[in-house]
Amino acid sequence: MKALIRTAEDAGGTLPMLEAVEQVNAEQKRVLARKILKRFGKLSGRRIAVWGLAFKPNTDDVRRRPAAS
């Protein structure tokens, strides 16, 4: 997403739909953080692991998904 948005900007254009998707994706990280804080309160001295796997419907290929990195 970021690369496409940057390419459009470099060419003097914009991609409002992709920019909106990037904003939603960034907000999802904050949503998770708020949920963790609500559940556990103070996080000082704690270790938290988050596991996940991106799944693309109708395919068994997840090599290029963020969770596979």
mmCIF file of the N, C-alpha and C atoms, coordinates in Angstrom:
data_MODEL
# 
_entry.id   MODEL 
# 
loop_
_atom_site.group_PDB 
_atom_site.id 
_atom_site.type_symbol 
_atom_site.label_atom_id 
_atom_site.label_alt_id 
_atom_site.label_comp_id 
_atom_site.label_asym_id 
_atom_site.label_entity_id 
_atom_site.label_seq_id 
_atom_site.pdbx_PDB_ins_code 
_atom_site.Cartn_x 
_atom_site.Cartn_y 
_atom_site.Cartn_z 
_atom_site.occupancy 
_atom_site.B_iso_or_equiv 
_atom_site.pdbx_formal_charge 
_atom_site.auth_seq_id 
_atom_site.auth_comp_id 
_atom_site.auth_asym_id 
_atom_site.auth_atom_id 
_atom_site.pdbx_PDB_model_num 
ATOM 1   N N  . MET A 1 1  ? 0.808  -1.173  0.000   1.00 0.00 ? 1  MET A N  1 
ATOM 2   C CA . MET A 1 1  ? 0.000  0.000   0.000   1.00 0.00 ? 1  MET A CA 1 
ATOM 3   C C  . MET A 1 1  ? 0.866  1.257   0.000   1.00 0.00 ? 1  MET A C  1 
ATOM 4   N N  . LYS A 1 2  ? 1.799  1.271   0.940   1.00 0.00 ? 2  LYS A N  1 
ATOM 5   C CA . LYS A 1 2  ? 2.626  2.473   1.073   1.00 0.00 ? 2  LYS A CA 1 
ATOM 6   C C  . LYS A 1 2  ? 3.410  2.752   -0.200  1.00 0.00 ? 2  LYS A C  1 
ATOM 7   N N  . ALA A 1 3  ? 3.889  1.693   -0.840  1.00 0.00 ? 3  ALA A N  1 
ATOM 8   C CA . ALA A 1 3  ? 4.652  1.880   -2.074  1.00 0.00 ? 3  ALA A CA 1 
ATOM 9   C C  . ALA A 1 3  ? 3.767  2.441   -3.183  1.00 0.00 ? 3  ALA A C  1 
ATOM 10  N N  . LEU A 1 4  ? 2.548  1.951   -3.285  1.00 0.00 ? 4  LEU A N  1 
ATOM 11  C CA . LEU A 1 4  ? 1.635  2.472   -4.313  1.00 0.00 ? 4  LEU A CA 1 
ATOM 12  C C  . LEU A 1 4  ? 1.269  3.920   -4.042  1.00 0.00 ? 4  LEU A C  1 
ATOM 13  N N  . ILE A 1 5  ? 1.006  4.231   -2.781  1.00 0.00 ? 5  ILE A N  1 
ATOM 14  C CA . ILE A 1 5  ? 0.673  5.612   -2.414  1.00 0.00 ? 5  ILE A CA 1 
ATOM 15  C C  . ILE A 1 5  ? 1.845  6.529   -2.734  1.00 0.00 ? 5  ILE A C  1 
ATOM 16  N N  . ARG A 1 6  ? 3.043  6.096   -2.395  1.00 0.00 ? 6  ARG A N  1 
ATOM 17  C CA . ARG A 1 6  ? 4.243  6.903   -2.650  1.00 0.00 ? 6  ARG A CA 1 
ATOM 18  C C  . ARG A 1 6  ? 4.485  7.074   -4.146  1.00 0.00 ? 6  ARG A C  1 
ATOM 19  N N  . THR A 1 7  ? 4.275  6.029   -4.922  1.00 0.00 ? 7  THR A N  1 
ATOM 20  C CA . THR A 1 7  ? 4.441  6.123   -6.380  1.00 0.00 ? 7  THR A CA 1 
ATOM 21  C C  . THR A 1 7  ? 3.477  7.147   -6.960  1.00 0.00 ? 7  THR A C  1 
ATOM 22  N N  . ALA A 1 8  ? 2.236  7.117   -6.478  1.00 0.00 ? 8  ALA A N  1 
ATOM 23  C CA . ALA A 1 8  ? 1.247  8.097   -6.950  1.00 0.00 ? 8  ALA A CA 1 
ATOM 24  C C  . ALA A 1 8  ? 1.672  9.511   -6.577  1.00 0.00 ? 8  ALA A C  1 
ATOM 25  N N  . GLU A 1 9  ? 2.145  9.687   -5.339  1.00 0.00 ? 9  GLU A N  1 
ATOM 26  C CA . GLU A 1 9  ? 2.594  11.007  -4.900  1.00 0.00 ? 9  GLU A CA 1 
ATOM 27  C C  . GLU A 1 9  ? 3.772  11.489  -5.740  1.00 0.00 ? 9  GLU A C  1 
ATOM 28  N N  . ASP A 1 10 ? 4.722  10.602  -6.012  1.00 0.00 ? 10 ASP A N  1 
ATOM 29  C CA . ASP A 1 10 ? 5.884  10.963  -6.825  1.00 0.00 ? 10 ASP A CA 1 
ATOM 30  C C  . ASP A 1 10 ? 5.483  11.384  -8.235  1.00 0.00 ? 10 ASP A C  1 
ATOM 31  N N  . ALA A 1 11 ? 4.366  10.825  -8.709  1.00 0.00 ? 11 ALA A N  1 
ATOM 32  C CA . ALA A 1 11 ? 3.870  11.161  -10.046 1.00 0.00 ? 11 ALA A CA 1 
ATOM 33  C C  . ALA A 1 11 ? 2.926  12.369  -10.010 1.00 0.00 ? 11 ALA A C  1 
ATOM 34  N N  . GLY A 1 12 ? 2.744  12.957  -8.811  1.00 0.00 ? 12 GLY A N  1 
ATOM 35  C CA . GLY A 1 12 ? 1.894  14.135  -8.694  1.00 0.00 ? 12 GLY A CA 1 
ATOM 36  C C  . GLY A 1 12 ? 0.420  13.824  -8.490  1.00 0.00 ? 12 GLY A C  1 
ATOM 37  N N  . GLY A 1 13 ? 0.102  12.581  -8.167  1.00 0.00 ? 13 GLY A N  1 
ATOM 38  C CA . GLY A 1 13 ? -1.297 12.196  -7.979  1.00 0.00 ? 13 GLY A CA 1 
ATOM 39  C C  . GLY A 1 13 ? -1.563 11.728  -6.569  1.00 0.00 ? 13 GLY A C  1 
ATOM 40  N N  . THR A 1 14 ? -2.790 11.304  -6.358  1.00 0.00 ? 14 THR A N  1 
ATOM 41  C CA . THR A 1 14 ? -3.172 10.749  -5.067  1.00 0.00 ? 14 THR A CA 1 
ATOM 42  C C  . THR A 1 14 ? -4.028 9.510   -5.298  1.00 0.00 ? 14 THR A C  1 
ATOM 43  N N  . LEU A 1 15 ? -4.069 8.669   -4.295  1.00 0.00 ? 15 LEU A N  1 
ATOM 44  C CA . LEU A 1 15 ? -4.921 7.475   -4.314  1.00 0.00 ? 15 LEU A CA 1 
ATOM 45  C C  . LEU A 1 15 ? -5.736 7.484   -3.020  1.00 0.00 ? 15 LEU A C  1 
ATOM 46  N N  . PRO A 1 16 ? -6.799 8.264   -2.982  1.00 0.00 ? 16 PRO A N  1 
ATOM 47  C CA . PRO A 1 16 ? -7.563 8.423   -1.740  1.00 0.00 ? 16 PRO A CA 1 
ATOM 48  C C  . PRO A 1 16 ? -8.063 7.105   -1.137  1.00 0.00 ? 16 PRO A C  1 
ATOM 49  N N  . MET A 1 17 ? -8.461 6.169   -1.953  1.00 0.00 ? 17 MET A N  1 
ATOM 50  C CA . MET A 1 17 ? -8.964 4.900   -1.427  1.00 0.00 ? 17 MET A CA 1 
ATOM 51  C C  . MET A 1 17 ? -7.854 4.151   -0.690  1.00 0.00 ? 17 MET A C  1 
ATOM 52  N N  . LEU A 1 18 ? -6.668 4.090   -1.287  1.00 0.00 ? 18 LEU A N  1 
ATOM 53  C CA . LEU A 1 18 ? -5.562 3.394   -0.636  1.00 0.00 ? 18 LEU A CA 1 
ATOM 54  C C  . LEU A 1 18 ? -5.099 4.139   0.607   1.00 0.00 ? 18 LEU A C  1 
ATOM 55  N N  . GLU A 1 19 ? -5.151 5.465   0.577   1.00 0.00 ? 19 GLU A N  1 
ATOM 56  C CA . GLU A 1 19 ? -4.792 6.249   1.752   1.00 0.00 ? 19 GLU A CA 1 
ATOM 57  C C  . GLU A 1 19 ? -5.767 5.957   2.893   1.00 0.00 ? 19 GLU A C  1 
ATOM 58  N N  . ALA A 1 20 ? -7.051 5.807   2.570   1.00 0.00 ? 20 ALA A N  1 
ATOM 59  C CA . ALA A 1 20 ? -8.052 5.477   3.581   1.00 0.00 ? 20 ALA A CA 1 
ATOM 60  C C  . ALA A 1 20 ? -7.798 4.086   4.157   1.00 0.00 ? 20 ALA A C  1 
ATOM 61  N N  . VAL A 1 21 ? -7.423 3.140   3.311   1.00 0.00 ? 21 VAL A N  1 
ATOM 62  C CA . VAL A 1 21 ? -7.111 1.786   3.780   1.00 0.00 ? 21 VAL A CA 1 
ATOM 63  C C  . VAL A 1 21 ? -5.920 1.831   4.730   1.00 0.00 ? 21 VAL A C  1 
ATOM 64  N N  . GLU A 1 22 ? -4.909 2.601   4.404   1.00 0.00 ? 22 GLU A N  1 
ATOM 65  C CA . GLU A 1 22 ? -3.736 2.735   5.276   1.00 0.00 ? 22 GLU A CA 1 
ATOM 66  C C  . GLU A 1 22 ? -4.128 3.308   6.628   1.00 0.00 ? 22 GLU A C  1 
ATOM 67  N N  . GLN A 1 23 ? -5.023 4.292   6.629   1.00 0.00 ? 23 GLN A N  1 
ATOM 68  C CA . GLN A 1 23 ? -5.471 4.881   7.892   1.00 0.00 ? 23 GLN A CA 1 
ATOM 69  C C  . GLN A 1 23 ? -6.228 3.863   8.739   1.00 0.00 ? 23 GLN A C  1 
ATOM 70  N N  . VAL A 1 24 ? -7.091 3.077   8.107   1.00 0.00 ? 24 VAL A N  1 
ATOM 71  C CA . VAL A 1 24 ? -7.842 2.046   8.831   1.00 0.00 ? 24 VAL A CA 1 
ATOM 72  C C  . VAL A 1 24 ? -6.877 1.005   9.394   1.00 0.00 ? 24 VAL A C  1 
ATOM 73  N N  . ASN A 1 25 ? -5.907 0.584   8.615   1.00 0.00 ? 25 ASN A N  1 
ATOM 74  C CA . ASN A 1 25 ? -4.934 -0.404  9.082   1.00 0.00 ? 25 ASN A CA 1 
ATOM 75  C C  . ASN A 1 25 ? -4.159 0.128   10.285  1.00 0.00 ? 25 ASN A C  1 
ATOM 76  N N  . ALA A 1 26 ? -3.767 1.396   10.241  1.00 0.00 ? 26 ALA A N  1 
ATOM 77  C CA . ALA A 1 26 ? -3.042 1.999   11.362  1.00 0.00 ? 26 ALA A CA 1 
ATOM 78  C C  . ALA A 1 26 ? -3.932 2.057   12.601  1.00 0.00 ? 26 ALA A C  1 
ATOM 79  N N  . GLU A 1 27 ? -5.193 2.377   12.429  1.00 0.00 ? 27 GLU A N  1 
ATOM 80  C CA . GLU A 1 27 ? -6.127 2.453   13.558  1.00 0.00 ? 27 GLU A CA 1 
ATOM 81  C C  . GLU A 1 27 ? -6.318 1.086   14.202  1.00 0.00 ? 27 GLU A C  1 
ATOM 82  N N  . GLN A 1 28 ? -6.280 0.022   13.419  1.00 0.00 ? 28 GLN A N  1 
ATOM 83  C CA . GLN A 1 28 ? -6.453 -1.322  13.974  1.00 0.00 ? 28 GLN A CA 1 
ATOM 84  C C  . GLN A 1 28 ? -5.359 -1.644  14.991  1.00 0.00 ? 28 GLN A C  1 
ATOM 85  N N  . LYS A 1 29 ? -4.160 -1.143  14.773  1.00 0.00 ? 29 LYS A N  1 
ATOM 86  C CA . LYS A 1 29 ? -3.075 -1.353  15.747  1.00 0.00 ? 29 LYS A CA 1 
ATOM 87  C C  . LYS A 1 29 ? -3.412 -0.651  17.056  1.00 0.00 ? 29 LYS A C  1 
ATOM 88  N N  . ARG A 1 30 ? -3.971 0.554   16.965  1.00 0.00 ? 30 ARG A N  1 
ATOM 89  C CA . ARG A 1 30 ? -4.354 1.289   18.172  1.00 0.00 ? 30 ARG A CA 1 
ATOM 90  C C  . ARG A 1 30 ? -5.519 0.604   18.889  1.00 0.00 ? 30 ARG A C  1 
ATOM 91  N N  . VAL A 1 31 ? -6.444 0.031   18.126  1.00 0.00 ? 31 VAL A N  1 
ATOM 92  C CA . VAL A 1 31 ? -7.566 -0.698  18.725  1.00 0.00 ? 31 VAL A CA 1 
ATOM 93  C C  . VAL A 1 31 ? -7.031 -1.862  19.556  1.00 0.00 ? 31 VAL A C  1 
ATOM 94  N N  . LEU A 1 32 ? -6.099 -2.616  18.999  1.00 0.00 ? 32 LEU A N  1 
ATOM 95  C CA . LEU A 1 32 ? -5.506 -3.738  19.719  1.00 0.00 ? 32 LEU A CA 1 
ATOM 96  C C  . LEU A 1 32 ? -4.818 -3.252  20.993  1.00 0.00 ? 32 LEU A C  1 
ATOM 97  N N  . ALA A 1 33 ? -4.064 -2.172  20.888  1.00 0.00 ? 33 ALA A N  1 
ATOM 98  C CA . ALA A 1 33 ? -3.368 -1.641  22.064  1.00 0.00 ? 33 ALA A CA 1 
ATOM 99  C C  . ALA A 1 33 ? -4.361 -1.232  23.148  1.00 0.00 ? 33 ALA A C  1 
ATOM 100 N N  . ARG A 1 34 ? -5.454 -0.587  22.764  1.00 0.00 ? 34 ARG A N  1 
ATOM 101 C CA . ARG A 1 34 ? -6.469 -0.188  23.753  1.00 0.00 ? 34 ARG A CA 1 
ATOM 102 C C  . ARG A 1 34 ? -7.095 -1.411  24.423  1.00 0.00 ? 34 ARG A C  1 
ATOM 103 N N  . LYS A 1 35 ? -7.352 -2.456  23.654  1.00 0.00 ? 35 LYS A N  1 
ATOM 104 C CA . LYS A 1 35 ? -7.933 -3.676  24.220  1.00 0.00 ? 35 LYS A CA 1 
ATOM 105 C C  . LYS A 1 35 ? -6.975 -4.327  25.218  1.00 0.00 ? 35 LYS A C  1 
ATOM 106 N N  . ILE A 1 36 ? -5.709 -4.356  24.881  1.00 0.00 ? 36 ILE A N  1 
ATOM 107 C CA . ILE A 1 36 ? -4.708 -4.941  25.782  1.00 0.00 ? 36 ILE A CA 1 
ATOM 108 C C  . ILE A 1 36 ? -4.629 -4.141  27.074  1.00 0.00 ? 36 ILE A C  1 
ATOM 109 N N  . LEU A 1 37 ? -4.581 -2.817  26.954  1.00 0.00 ? 37 LEU A N  1 
ATOM 110 C CA . LEU A 1 37 ? -4.515 -1.968  28.143  1.00 0.00 ? 37 LEU A CA 1 
ATOM 111 C C  . LEU A 1 37 ? -5.766 -2.115  29.004  1.00 0.00 ? 37 LEU A C  1 
ATOM 112 N N  . LYS A 1 38 ? -6.926 -2.215  28.371  1.00 0.00 ? 38 LYS A N  1 
ATOM 113 C CA . LYS A 1 38 ? -8.170 -2.378  29.117  1.00 0.00 ? 38 LYS A CA 1 
ATOM 114 C C  . LYS A 1 38 ? -8.173 -3.705  29.878  1.00 0.00 ? 38 LYS A C  1 
ATOM 115 N N  . ARG A 1 39 ? -7.674 -4.742  29.244  1.00 0.00 ? 39 ARG A N  1 
ATOM 116 C CA . ARG A 1 39 ? -7.683 -6.072  29.852  1.00 0.00 ? 39 ARG A CA 1 
ATOM 117 C C  . ARG A 1 39 ? -6.642 -6.231  30.953  1.00 0.00 ? 39 ARG A C  1 
ATOM 118 N N  . PHE A 1 40 ? -5.423 -5.712  30.727  1.00 0.00 ? 40 PHE A N  1 
ATOM 119 C CA . PHE A 1 40 ? -4.320 -5.962  31.645  1.00 0.00 ? 40 PHE A CA 1 
ATOM 120 C C  . PHE A 1 40 ? -3.910 -4.755  32.479  1.00 0.00 ? 40 PHE A C  1 
ATOM 121 N N  . GLY A 1 41 ? -4.401 -3.567  32.121  1.00 0.00 ? 41 GLY A N  1 
ATOM 122 C CA . GLY A 1 41 ? -3.999 -2.374  32.871  1.00 0.00 ? 41 GLY A CA 1 
ATOM 123 C C  . GLY A 1 41 ? -2.544 -2.040  32.615  1.00 0.00 ? 41 GLY A C  1 
ATOM 124 N N  . LYS A 1 42 ? -1.813 -1.798  33.682  1.00 0.00 ? 42 LYS A N  1 
ATOM 125 C CA . LYS A 1 42 ? -0.403 -1.436  33.562  1.00 0.00 ? 42 LYS A CA 1 
ATOM 126 C C  . LYS A 1 42 ? 0.394  -2.564  32.906  1.00 0.00 ? 42 LYS A C  1 
ATOM 127 N N  . LEU A 1 43 ? 1.223  -2.215  31.936  1.00 0.00 ? 43 LEU A N  1 
ATOM 128 C CA . LEU A 1 43 ? 1.971  -3.236  31.194  1.00 0.00 ? 43 LEU A CA 1 
ATOM 129 C C  . LEU A 1 43 ? 3.442  -3.314  31.602  1.00 0.00 ? 43 LEU A C  1 
ATOM 130 N N  . SER A 1 44 ? 3.866  -2.450  32.480  1.00 0.00 ? 44 SER A N  1 
ATOM 131 C CA . SER A 1 44 ? 5.260  -2.441  32.906  1.00 0.00 ? 44 SER A CA 1 
ATOM 132 C C  . SER A 1 44 ? 5.647  -3.807  33.475  1.00 0.00 ? 44 SER A C  1 
ATOM 133 N N  . GLY A 1 45 ? 6.732  -4.366  32.955  1.00 0.00 ? 45 GLY A N  1 
ATOM 134 C CA . GLY A 1 45 ? 7.228  -5.650  33.421  1.00 0.00 ? 45 GLY A CA 1 
ATOM 135 C C  . GLY A 1 45 ? 6.545  -6.860  32.815  1.00 0.00 ? 45 GLY A C  1 
ATOM 136 N N  . ARG A 1 46 ? 5.605  -6.644  31.938  1.00 0.00 ? 46 ARG A N  1 
ATOM 137 C CA . ARG A 1 46 ? 4.892  -7.763  31.302  1.00 0.00 ? 46 ARG A CA 1 
ATOM 138 C C  . ARG A 1 46 ? 5.467  -8.032  29.916  1.00 0.00 ? 46 ARG A C  1 
ATOM 139 N N  . ARG A 1 47 ? 5.305  -9.248  29.482  1.00 0.00 ? 47 ARG A N  1 
ATOM 140 C CA . ARG A 1 47 ? 5.642  -9.613  28.105  1.00 0.00 ? 47 ARG A CA 1 
ATOM 141 C C  . ARG A 1 47 ? 4.361  -10.076 27.437  1.00 0.00 ? 47 ARG A C  1 
ATOM 142 N N  . ILE A 1 48 ? 4.118  -9.567  26.255  1.00 0.00 ? 48 ILE A N  1 
ATOM 143 C CA . ILE A 1 48 ? 2.910  -9.935  25.522  1.00 0.00 ? 48 ILE A CA 1 
ATOM 144 C C  . ILE A 1 48 ? 3.321  -10.396 24.139  1.00 0.00 ? 48 ILE A C  1 
ATOM 145 N N  . ALA A 1 49 ? 2.837  -11.553 23.757  1.00 0.00 ? 49 ALA A N  1 
ATOM 146 C CA . ALA A 1 49 ? 3.100  -12.084 22.418  1.00 0.00 ? 49 ALA A CA 1 
ATOM 147 C C  . ALA A 1 49 ? 1.792  -12.045 21.632  1.00 0.00 ? 49 ALA A C  1 
ATOM 148 N N  . VAL A 1 50 ? 1.907  -11.694 20.366  1.00 0.00 ? 50 VAL A N  1 
ATOM 149 C CA . VAL A 1 50 ? 0.743  -11.667 19.495  1.00 0.00 ? 50 VAL A CA 1 
ATOM 150 C C  . VAL A 1 50 ? 1.068  -12.515 18.279  1.00 0.00 ? 50 VAL A C  1 
ATOM 151 N N  . TRP A 1 51 ? 0.284  -13.546 18.096  1.00 0.00 ? 51 TRP A N  1 
ATOM 152 C CA . TRP A 1 51 ? 0.458  -14.393 16.928  1.00 0.00 ? 51 TRP A CA 1 
ATOM 153 C C  . TRP A 1 51 ? -0.699 -14.167 15.977  1.00 0.00 ? 51 TRP A C  1 
ATOM 154 N N  . GLY A 1 52 ? -0.409 -14.253 14.691  1.00 0.00 ? 52 GLY A N  1 
ATOM 155 C CA . GLY A 1 52 ? -1.474 -14.101 13.722  1.00 0.00 ? 52 GLY A CA 1 
ATOM 156 C C  . GLY A 1 52 ? -1.047 -14.660 12.381  1.00 0.00 ? 52 GLY A C  1 
ATOM 157 N N  . LEU A 1 53 ? -2.003 -14.848 11.533  1.00 0.00 ? 53 LEU A N  1 
ATOM 158 C CA . LEU A 1 53 ? -1.736 -15.334 10.191  1.00 0.00 ? 53 LEU A CA 1 
ATOM 159 C C  . LEU A 1 53 ? -2.725 -14.672 9.254   1.00 0.00 ? 53 LEU A C  1 
ATOM 160 N N  . ALA A 1 54 ? -2.201 -14.058 8.222   1.00 0.00 ? 54 ALA A N  1 
ATOM 161 C CA . ALA A 1 54 ? -3.082 -13.446 7.220   1.00 0.00 ? 54 ALA A CA 1 
ATOM 162 C C  . ALA A 1 54 ? -3.576 -14.556 6.292   1.00 0.00 ? 54 ALA A C  1 
ATOM 163 N N  . PHE A 1 55 ? -4.822 -14.528 5.967   1.00 0.00 ? 55 PHE A N  1 
ATOM 164 C CA . PHE A 1 55 ? -5.384 -15.545 5.080   1.00 0.00 ? 55 PHE A CA 1 
ATOM 165 C C  . PHE A 1 55 ? -6.059 -14.865 3.911   1.00 0.00 ? 55 PHE A C  1 
ATOM 166 N N  . LYS A 1 56 ? -5.706 -15.270 2.731   1.00 0.00 ? 56 LYS A N  1 
ATOM 167 C CA . LYS A 1 56 ? -6.311 -14.755 1.513   1.00 0.00 ? 56 LYS A CA 1 
ATOM 168 C C  . LYS A 1 56 ? -7.272 -15.821 1.007   1.00 0.00 ? 56 LYS A C  1 
ATOM 169 N N  . PRO A 1 57 ? -8.566 -15.515 0.971   1.00 0.00 ? 57 PRO A N  1 
ATOM 170 C CA . PRO A 1 57 ? -9.548 -16.519 0.534   1.00 0.00 ? 57 PRO A CA 1 
ATOM 171 C C  . PRO A 1 57 ? -9.225 -17.106 -0.841  1.00 0.00 ? 57 PRO A C  1 
ATOM 172 N N  . ASN A 1 58 ? -9.552 -18.363 -1.008  1.00 0.00 ? 58 ASN A N  1 
ATOM 173 C CA . ASN A 1 58 ? -9.395 -19.087 -2.273  1.00 0.00 ? 58 ASN A CA 1 
ATOM 174 C C  . ASN A 1 58 ? -7.946 -19.282 -2.690  1.00 0.00 ? 58 ASN A C  1 
ATOM 175 N N  . THR A 1 59 ? -7.040 -19.269 -1.723  1.00 0.00 ? 59 THR A N  1 
ATOM 176 C CA . THR A 1 59 ? -5.637 -19.530 -2.013  1.00 0.00 ? 59 THR A CA 1 
ATOM 177 C C  . THR A 1 59 ? -4.977 -20.162 -0.793  1.00 0.00 ? 59 THR A C  1 
ATOM 178 N N  . ASP A 1 60 ? -3.961 -20.961 -1.017  1.00 0.00 ? 60 ASP A N  1 
ATOM 179 C CA . ASP A 1 60 ? -3.217 -21.519 0.102   1.00 0.00 ? 60 ASP A CA 1 
ATOM 180 C C  . ASP A 1 60 ? -1.833 -20.890 0.203   1.00 0.00 ? 60 ASP A C  1 
ATOM 181 N N  . ASP A 1 61 ? -1.616 -19.796 -0.502  1.00 0.00 ? 61 ASP A N  1 
ATOM 182 C CA . ASP A 1 61 ? -0.317 -19.132 -0.550  1.00 0.00 ? 61 ASP A CA 1 
ATOM 183 C C  . ASP A 1 61 ? -0.311 -17.918 0.377   1.00 0.00 ? 61 ASP A C  1 
ATOM 184 N N  . VAL A 1 62 ? 0.473  -17.987 1.450   1.00 0.00 ? 62 VAL A N  1 
ATOM 185 C CA . VAL A 1 62 ? 0.580  -16.857 2.379   1.00 0.00 ? 62 VAL A CA 1 
ATOM 186 C C  . VAL A 1 62 ? 2.014  -16.318 2.432   1.00 0.00 ? 62 VAL A C  1 
ATOM 187 N N  . ARG A 1 63 ? 2.826  -16.665 1.449   1.00 0.00 ? 63 ARG A N  1 
ATOM 188 C CA . ARG A 1 63 ? 4.237  -16.269 1.475   1.00 0.00 ? 63 ARG A CA 1 
ATOM 189 C C  . ARG A 1 63 ? 4.446  -14.768 1.534   1.00 0.00 ? 63 ARG A C  1 
ATOM 190 N N  . ARG A 1 64 ? 3.621  -13.988 0.917   1.00 0.00 ? 64 ARG A N  1 
ATOM 191 C CA . ARG A 1 64 ? 3.834  -12.543 0.867   1.00 0.00 ? 64 ARG A CA 1 
ATOM 192 C C  . ARG A 1 64 ? 2.909  -11.778 1.806   1.00 0.00 ? 64 ARG A C  1 
ATOM 193 N N  . ARG A 1 65 ? 2.288  -12.438 2.716   1.00 0.00 ? 65 ARG A N  1 
ATOM 194 C CA . ARG A 1 65 ? 1.406  -11.795 3.693   1.00 0.00 ? 65 ARG A CA 1 
ATOM 195 C C  . ARG A 1 65 ? 2.269  -11.250 4.826   1.00 0.00 ? 65 ARG A C  1 
ATOM 196 N N  . PRO A 1 66 ? 1.857  -10.162 5.470   1.00 0.00 ? 66 PRO A N  1 
ATOM 197 C CA . PRO A 1 66 ? 2.656  -9.585  6.566   1.00 0.00 ? 66 PRO A CA 1 
ATOM 198 C C  . PRO A 1 66 ? 2.979  -10.582 7.683   1.00 0.00 ? 66 PRO A C  1 
ATOM 199 N N  . ALA A 1 67 ? 2.065  -11.480 7.995   1.00 0.00 ? 67 ALA A N  1 
ATOM 200 C CA . ALA A 1 67 ? 2.298  -12.421 9.072   1.00 0.00 ? 67 ALA A CA 1 
ATOM 201 C C  . ALA A 1 67 ? 3.361  -13.458 8.708   1.00 0.00 ? 67 ALA A C  1 
ATOM 202 N N  . ALA A 1 68 ? 3.640  -13.618 7.428   1.00 0.00 ? 68 ALA A N  1 
ATOM 203 C CA . ALA A 1 68 ? 4.626  -14.601 6.998   1.00 0.00 ? 68 ALA A CA 1 
ATOM 204 C C  . ALA A 1 68 ? 6.041  -14.038 7.015   1.00 0.00 ? 68 ALA A C  1 
ATOM 205 N N  . SER A 1 69 ? 6.162  -12.764 7.293   1.00 0.00 ? 69 SER A N  1 
ATOM 206 C CA . SER A 1 69 ? 7.480  -12.112 7.286   1.00 0.00 ? 69 SER A CA 1 
ATOM 207 C C  . SER A 1 69 ? 8.221  -12.337 8.576   1.00 0.00 ? 69 SER A C  1 
# 
